[in-house]
Amino acid sequence: MKKIFIVISCIVGVLLLMSFLPSSKSEAKTPIGREFIWKDAPEGVEVSLGFGGQENRFFGQAPVNRYFGFYDVTNNKLTLTDMGTTMMMGPENLMELEQQYLKDLASVKRYEFKDKQLYLLSDDGKKLIFNEIPARFY
């Protein structure tokens, strides 16, 4: 009887300890409250994207201008709306890159996390890949 009690106590103890370990299923990976850097930005150009935890606002630095808007996240679906930018001018190549980046960003329909990176995906097969950085703006 004493051995059964010890075995049951050990099993309960192990299960209790396991409940404190992180689980990939229990960690709902969302971009909310996090900030990212665009992986494919040209050298010397930092393009960022952040998702504020309050009021569903997103924000970032495009190749020349800052941008902002509202987001909605449901499961792995992501909708970016009411996007706006500052109106600064820059070198023509960066302005063209910025226009394409913002166009691709506006077409995003869903997201995934793979290999510690955020993938923003559109229905037409385009993808933007970001690396997470420590949040700086909120």
Secondary structure, DSSP 8 states (H G I E B T S, - for coil): -HHHHHHHHHHHHHHHHHTTS--TTTS----TTEEEEETT--TT---EEEE-SSTTEEEEE-SSSEEEEEEEEETTEEEEEEEEE------HHHHHHHHHHHHHHHTEEEEEEETTEEEEEETTS-EEEEEEE-----
